[in-house]
Amino acid sequence: MWYREVWNDEFLSWNSSLFDDIQEISLPLSAIWAPDIIINEFVDVERSPDLPYVYVNSSGTIRNHKPIQVVSACSLQTYAFPFDIQNCSLTFNSILHTVEDIDLGFLRNQEDIENDKRSFLNDSEWQLLSVTSTYHIRQSSAGDFAQIRFNVVIRRCPLAYVVSLLIPSIFLMLVDLGSFYLPPNCRARIVFKTNVLVGYTVFRVNMSDEVPRSAGCTSLIGVFFTVCMALLVLSLSKSILLIKFLYEERHSEQERPLMCLRGDSDADENLDRCSLHTPLNTVQLCHVPWEFPQRSCASSNQPW
């Protein structure tokens, strides 16, 4: 950011006609008085090239122009991440002098400030939308302080996050839906769904740092990931229960013909139960010959 600060010091003015018509000189900043203007949102030490000189003209106007790197705090609203728009502010004011001592003003009008966004360099993550400025008086117990606030509206570029977060998650969900084309009694179906669930879990762990964390609100993309994980778990549980029911049904069908081979005291009851499921013109063994030699269960076209 290019910082331009201009103020007037009547004690540094002179008559240029008396000094070889010298209109402007440069002086060390440490040798003169300078206003104590700070940025309230600063969270780090000011990083800027060392430019220790300022320009002073014959009327006492002092110009201090220098580039600075601003590291400021901004309250992010991550609900619509990665399609979010953020409004970050930079507030300039004096830390000691009230508005009676130091008053602030704009060097240029609002339209010129709006046009400055054309000279901003947009990086690969954020895009500058607008820059607005306001002036107001902050009232406190120590007095009234003049403040100038610049509201910087920026929009996140979502393409990188869509490619790295949303599209892989959607692909994994489509792959899980494709597993329903496998036969219900296929054991590979459980293995397939388990691999998809494990792969999605590893994907979420690796990409957890890409999603910003905020204690104030939960982003929609976080809810989307949670719903996808829940659907994968429900899909795996449904497949497990389905295979269990099919296995129990098949196991009961395999045990039904063996009920007639038991040699206990309820042989007649077993014989009747067996005959209910035995169509005519069929032969079925309903008892063990060496235990009941007096009767034969083999029949042809005759009900019991």
Beta strands, then each sheet from edge to edge (+ up, - down):
strand 1: 2-8
strand 2: 24-28
strand 3: 37-39
strand 4: 53-57
strand 5: 61-67
strand 6: 85-94
strand 7: 126-140
strand 8: 143-156
sheet 1: 1+ 5- 4+ 2-
sheet 2: 3+ 6- 8+ 7-
end
